[in-house]
Amino acid sequence: MTTLTHSGGVGRPAMRRWLARLAHFGVTGWLGLAVIAFWAAAAAFGPALLSQRGNLGGGEVFAPMSAAHWFGTDYLGRDMLARVIEGARYTVGVAFFATLLACGSGTLLALLAAASGRWIDSTLSRVLDTLTAIPSKMFALLIVASFGSSIAVLIVAAGVIYLPGSYRMARALAVNINALDYVTVARARGEGTGYVMLQEILPNITGPMLADFGLRFVYVVLLLASLSFLGLGIQPPAADWGSLVRENIETLASGGAAVITPSIAIASLTIAVNLVIDNLPGRAARERGGR
């Protein structure tokens, strides 16, 4: 059961409680964290450490795994290990910032809707419900076709697509918190809307919204991989994992490493995020209470 926190000094005590609960992470949770940390480090430092190795072709095309090429080579003879690590920069980086945009904007709008008057709540909800009615991939294709497939456009497109879902989740939580007594007391003593949003409501929805952030991240990774597989995502010579699958798809019948390894990278990242979500303190406590 999630503990609701009163306004006085919520930041540091809440953080200390979360750090203490991380110590009780299960084995699968720590495994998920390790995989996420590996891909995050690969995205941040891998391309610099590998220099231009992944962009140099001329070797044997679609070479099998070997001591020289751990993941084989691609259709231009480039080392696939270097290509996968370089692709992590785009897959992880673009997905992270798009998810941050979606969840950050959705949470702020939800806090505003819950803490403000009913007409603001209704207006925001109806506008975002309109976006929800548009299929995500169709909306992404429309945006990319209209504005191109630059990194900025991909981030904004994915962020807008998953903003309504994040808003609905945060609003459902915020409305319940807003009805509690200590929020009423805060309003009675003259606290403004901004204070109620950031000091009374936000700290008490942080846990569930972190879990929602993880789920949205997985959705964004899969959306970006789908767009790249269709040729509408990251454009050459850069490549994310979806692009790597598309570029080397002709080796699928023979089980070539060039198409299998980026697919495994996508699967490992998404599974790792789900393992971490399953081991978040609040969810683990609820499951223990239900047994």
SULCORTA-V695497 format. One record per residue. N is the residue number from 1. RES is the residue in three letters. D_LAST is the distance of its C-alpha to the last C-alpha in whole Angstrom. Layout:
n->N res->RES d_last->D_LAST
n->N res->RES d_last->D_LAST
//
This chain:
n->1 res->MET d_last->14
n->2 res->THR d_last->17
n->3 res->THR d_last->20
n->4 res->LEU d_last->23
n->5 res->THR d_last->26
n->6 res->HIS d_last->29
n->7 res->SER d_last->32
n->8 res->GLY d_last->34
n->9 res->GLY d_last->34
n->10 res->VAL d_last->31
n->11 res->GLY d_last->31
n->12 res->ARG d_last->32
n->13 res->PRO d_last->29
n->14 res->ALA d_last->26
n->15 res->MET d_last->28
n->16 res->ARG d_last->27
n->17 res->ARG d_last->23
n->18 res->TRP d_last->23
n->19 res->LEU d_last->25
n->20 res->ALA d_last->23
n->21 res->ARG d_last->19
n->22 res->LEU d_last->21
n->23 res->ALA d_last->21
n->24 res->HIS d_last->18
n->25 res->PHE d_last->18
n->26 res->GLY d_last->17
n->27 res->VAL d_last->19
n->28 res->THR d_last->19
n->29 res->GLY d_last->20
n->30 res->TRP d_last->23
n->31 res->LEU d_last->24
n->32 res->GLY d_last->24
n->33 res->LEU d_last->26
n->34 res->ALA d_last->28
n->35 res->VAL d_last->29
n->36 res->ILE d_last->29
n->37 res->ALA d_last->31
n->38 res->PHE d_last->34
n->39 res->TRP d_last->34
n->40 res->ALA d_last->35
n->41 res->ALA d_last->37
n->42 res->ALA d_last->39
n->43 res->ALA d_last->40
n->44 res->ALA d_last->41
n->45 res->PHE d_last->43
n->46 res->GLY d_last->43
n->47 res->PRO d_last->46
n->48 res->ALA d_last->48
n->49 res->LEU d_last->48
n->50 res->LEU d_last->49
n->51 res->SER d_last->52
n->52 res->GLN d_last->53
n->53 res->ARG d_last->52
n->54 res->GLY d_last->50
n->55 res->ASN d_last->53
n->56 res->LEU d_last->56
n->57 res->GLY d_last->56
n->58 res->GLY d_last->59
n->59 res->GLY d_last->57
n->60 res->GLU d_last->56
n->61 res->VAL d_last->55
n->62 res->PHE d_last->51
n->63 res->ALA d_last->51
n->64 res->PRO d_last->49
n->65 res->MET d_last->46
n->66 res->SER d_last->49
n->67 res->ALA d_last->49
n->68 res->ALA d_last->51
n->69 res->HIS d_last->49
n->70 res->TRP d_last->45
n->71 res->PHE d_last->44
n->72 res->GLY d_last->47
n->73 res->THR d_last->50
n->74 res->ASP d_last->50
n->75 res->TYR d_last->52
n->76 res->LEU d_last->55
n->77 res->GLY d_last->54
n->78 res->ARG d_last->52
n->79 res->ASP d_last->49
n->80 res->MET d_last->46
n->81 res->LEU d_last->44
n->82 res->ALA d_last->46
n->83 res->ARG d_last->46
n->84 res->VAL d_last->42
n->85 res->ILE d_last->42
n->86 res->GLU d_last->44
n->87 res->GLY d_last->42
n->88 res->ALA d_last->39
n->89 res->ARG d_last->41
n->90 res->TYR d_last->41
n->91 res->THR d_last->38
n->92 res->VAL d_last->36
n->93 res->GLY d_last->38
n->94 res->VAL d_last->39
n->95 res->ALA d_last->35
n->96 res->PHE d_last->35
n->97 res->PHE d_last->37
n->98 res->ALA d_last->37
n->99 res->THR d_last->33
n->100 res->LEU d_last->34
n->101 res->LEU d_last->37
n->102 res->ALA d_last->34
n->103 res->CYS d_last->31
n->104 res->GLY d_last->34
n->105 res->SER d_last->36
n->106 res->GLY d_last->33
n->107 res->THR d_last->32
n->108 res->LEU d_last->35
n->109 res->LEU d_last->36
n->110 res->ALA d_last->33
n->111 res->LEU d_last->33
n->112 res->LEU d_last->37
n->113 res->ALA d_last->36
n->114 res->ALA d_last->33
n->115 res->ALA d_last->36
n->116 res->SER d_last->39
n->117 res->GLY d_last->41
n->118 res->ARG d_last->39
n->119 res->TRP d_last->42
n->120 res->ILE d_last->41
n->121 res->ASP d_last->38
n->122 res->SER d_last->39
n->123 res->THR d_last->41
n->124 res->LEU d_last->39
n->125 res->SER d_last->36
n->126 res->ARG d_last->39
n->127 res->VAL d_last->41
n->128 res->LEU d_last->37
n->129 res->ASP d_last->37
n->130 res->THR d_last->40
n->131 res->LEU d_last->39
n->132 res->THR d_last->36
n->133 res->ALA d_last->38
n->134 res->ILE d_last->40
n->135 res->PRO d_last->38
n->136 res->SER d_last->37
n->137 res->LYS d_last->39
n->138 res->MET d_last->42
n->139 res->PHE d_last->42
n->140 res->ALA d_last->42
n->141 res->LEU d_last->45
n->142 res->LEU d_last->47
n->143 res->ILE d_last->46
n->144 res->VAL d_last->47
n->145 res->ALA d_last->50
n->146 res->SER d_last->52
n->147 res->PHE d_last->51
n->148 res->GLY d_last->51
n->149 res->SER d_last->48
n->150 res->SER d_last->49
n->151 res->ILE d_last->46
n->152 res->ALA d_last->46
n->153 res->VAL d_last->46
n->154 res->LEU d_last->43
n->155 res->ILE d_last->41
n->156 res->VAL d_last->42
n->157 res->ALA d_last->41
n->158 res->ALA d_last->38
n->159 res->GLY d_last->37
n->160 res->VAL d_last->39
n->161 res->ILE d_last->37
n->162 res->TYR d_last->33
n->163 res->LEU d_last->34
n->164 res->PRO d_last->33
n->165 res->GLY d_last->30
n->166 res->SER d_last->29
n->167 res->TYR d_last->31
n->168 res->ARG d_last->29
n->169 res->MET d_last->26
n->170 res->ALA d_last->27
n->171 res->ARG d_last->29
n->172 res->ALA d_last->26
n->173 res->LEU d_last->25
n->174 res->ALA d_last->28
n->175 res->VAL d_last->29
n->176 res->ASN d_last->26
n->177 res->ILE d_last->27
n->178 res->ASN d_last->30
n->179 res->ALA d_last->30
n->180 res->LEU d_last->29
n->181 res->ASP d_last->31
n->182 res->TYR d_last->32
n->183 res->VAL d_last->33
n->184 res->THR d_last->35
n->185 res->VAL d_last->36
n->186 res->ALA d_last->37
n->187 res->ARG d_last->39
n->188 res->ALA d_last->41
n->189 res->ARG d_last->42
n->190 res->GLY d_last->44
n->191 res->GLU d_last->41
n->192 res->GLY d_last->42
n->193 res->THR d_last->40
n->194 res->GLY d_last->40
n->195 res->TYR d_last->38
n->196 res->VAL d_last->36
n->197 res->MET d_last->35
n->198 res->LEU d_last->35
n->199 res->GLN d_last->34
n->200 res->GLU d_last->32
n->201 res->ILE d_last->30
n->202 res->LEU d_last->30
n->203 res->PRO d_last->28
n->204 res->ASN d_last->25
n->205 res->ILE d_last->24
n->206 res->THR d_last->25
n->207 res->GLY d_last->21
n->208 res->PRO d_last->21
n->209 res->MET d_last->24
n->210 res->LEU d_last->24
n->211 res->ALA d_last->21
n->212 res->ASP d_last->24
n->213 res->PHE d_last->27
n->214 res->GLY d_last->25
n->215 res->LEU d_last->25
n->216 res->ARG d_last->28
n->217 res->PHE d_last->29
n->218 res->VAL d_last->28
n->219 res->TYR d_last->30
n->220 res->VAL d_last->33
n->221 res->VAL d_last->33
n->222 res->LEU d_last->33
n->223 res->LEU d_last->36
n->224 res->LEU d_last->38
n->225 res->ALA d_last->38
n->226 res->SER d_last->39
n->227 res->LEU d_last->42
n->228 res->SER d_last->43
n->229 res->PHE d_last->43
n->230 res->LEU d_last->45
n->231 res->GLY d_last->47
n->232 res->LEU d_last->47
n->233 res->GLY d_last->45
n->234 res->ILE d_last->46
n->235 res->GLN d_last->49
n->236 res->PRO d_last->51
n->237 res->PRO d_last->52
n->238 res->ALA d_last->49
n->239 res->ALA d_last->46
n->240 res->ASP d_last->42
n->241 res->TRP d_last->40
n->242 res->GLY d_last->40
n->243 res->SER d_last->44
n->244 res->LEU d_last->44
n->245 res->VAL d_last->42
n->246 res->ARG d_last->45
n->247 res->GLU d_last->48
n->248 res->ASN d_last->47
n->249 res->ILE d_last->46
n->250 res->GLU d_last->49
n->251 res->THR d_last->48
n->252 res->LEU d_last->44
n->253 res->ALA d_last->46
n->254 res->SER d_last->47
n->255 res->GLY d_last->44
n->256 res->GLY d_last->45
n->257 res->ALA d_last->43
n->258 res->ALA d_last->45
n->259 res->VAL d_last->42
n->260 res->ILE d_last->39
n->261 res->THR d_last->39
n->262 res->PRO d_last->39
n->263 res->SER d_last->36
n->264 res->ILE d_last->34
n->265 res->ALA d_last->34
n->266 res->ILE d_last->33
n->267 res->ALA d_last->30
n->268 res->SER d_last->29
n->269 res->LEU d_last->29
n->270 res->THR d_last->27
n->271 res->ILE d_last->25
n->272 res->ALA d_last->25
n->273 res->VAL d_last->24
n->274 res->ASN d_last->21
n->275 res->LEU d_last->20
n->276 res->VAL d_last->20
n->277 res->ILE d_last->19
n->278 res->ASP d_last->16
n->279 res->ASN d_last->16
n->280 res->LEU d_last->17
n->281 res->PRO d_last->16
n->282 res->GLY d_last->15
n->283 res->ARG d_last->13
n->284 res->ALA d_last->11
n->285 res->ALA d_last->10
n->286 res->ARG d_last->9
n->287 res->GLU d_last->7
n->288 res->ARG d_last->5
n->289 res->GLY d_last->6
n->290 res->GLY d_last->4
n->291 res->ARG d_last->0
//
